[in-house]
């Protein structure tokens, strides 16, 4: 398991996941890669970043497990890896339940309240 940040297997969400996602450029890259795999050049064009900056962010995403890369001739193609996102989703699940319960209670209140 290469990369010092591959820590999503521990209970909860590691600080590495949060520190990876804190950068808006990396979140924008994940948004684009969610649609389909892309080359570095495509990400450079879409995000209006320099190639070195894009590569730096991709290296962080790769080292933390958010993306995987494969070579296609002379190009590197990056694709999203959902594993760290699944860990984040699992961590957020109880918080979603709080909102769902509150929204259900509000809906019930509105359904049972008579209009003036």
C-alpha positions in Angstrom: 0.0 0.0 0.0 2.1 2.9 -1.2 1.8 6.4 0.1 2.1 7.6 3.6 -1.4 9.0 3.7 -3.4 5.8 3.0 -5.0 5.7 6.4 -8.7 5.4 5.6 -8.7 1.8 6.9 -8.5 3.0 10.5 -11.8 3.7 12.3 -13.1 7.1 11.4 -11.6 9.6 9.0 -7.9 10.4 9.1 -6.5 13.9 9.3 -4.8 13.1 5.9 -8.3 12.9 4.3 -9.3 16.2 5.7 -6.0 17.9 4.8 -6.3 16.6 1.3 -9.8 17.9 0.8 -9.2 21.3 2.4 -7.6 22.6 -0.8 -10.3 23.9 -3.3 -8.2 23.0 -6.3 -8.1 19.4 -5.2 -11.8 19.3 -4.6 -12.3 20.8 -8.1 -10.1 18.0 -9.5 -12.2 15.4 -7.8 -15.4 17.0 -9.1 -14.0 16.7 -12.7 -12.7 13.2 -12.2 -16.1 12.1 -10.8 -17.4 12.7 -14.3 -14.7 10.7 -16.1 -11.0 9.9 -16.0 -8.8 12.7 -17.3 -5.2 13.4 -18.3 -3.1 16.0 -16.6 -3.4 18.3 -19.7 -7.2 18.1 -19.5 -7.2 19.1 -15.9 -4.8 21.9 -16.6 -7.1 23.3 -19.3 -10.3 22.8 -17.2 -8.9 24.4 -14.0 -6.7 27.0 -15.6 -3.8 25.9 -13.4 -0.2 25.4 -14.5 1.0 21.9 -15.2 3.4 21.8 -12.2 0.7 23.0 -9.9 -1.8 20.5 -11.3 0.8 17.7 -11.0 1.5 18.7 -7.4 -2.2 18.4 -6.4 -2.6 15.2 -8.3 0.4 13.7 -6.4 -1.3 14.6 -3.1 -4.6 13.1 -4.3 -2.7 10.0 -5.4 -0.7 9.6 -2.2 -3.8 9.9 -0.1 -5.7 7.4 -2.2 -8.3 9.6 -3.8 -7.1 9.0 -7.3 -5.3 6.2 -9.2 -3.2 6.7 -12.4 -2.4 4.6 -15.4 -0.2 5.3 -18.3 -1.8 5.5 -21.8 1.2 5.7 -24.2 2.9 9.0 -23.2 0.0 10.3 -21.1 -1.0 9.7 -17.5 -4.7 9.2 -17.0 -6.2 9.9 -13.6 -9.4 8.4 -12.2 -11.1 8.8 -8.9 -10.8 6.0 -6.3 -13.9 6.0 -4.1 -12.3 4.3 -1.1 -11.4 7.4 0.9 -14.8 9.0 0.0 -16.5 5.9 1.3 -14.7 6.3 4.7 -15.8 10.0 4.7 -19.4 9.0 3.8 -19.4 6.4 6.6 -18.2 9.0 9.1 -20.9 11.5 8.0 -23.7 9.0 8.1 -24.7 9.6 11.7 -24.8 13.4 11.1 -27.1 12.8 8.1 -29.4 10.9 10.4 -29.6 13.9 12.7 -30.8 16.0 9.8 -33.2 13.4 8.5 -34.8 12.9 11.9 -35.2 16.7 12.3 -36.6 17.1 8.8 -39.0 14.2 9.4 -40.1 15.9 12.7 -40.6 19.2 10.9 -42.6 17.5 8.2 -44.8 15.7 10.7 -45.3 19.0 12.6 -46.3 20.8 9.4 -48.6 18.0 8.4 -50.4 18.0 11.7 -50.6 21.8 12.2 -53.8 23.4 11.1 -53.7 26.4 8.9 -55.1 29.6 10.4 
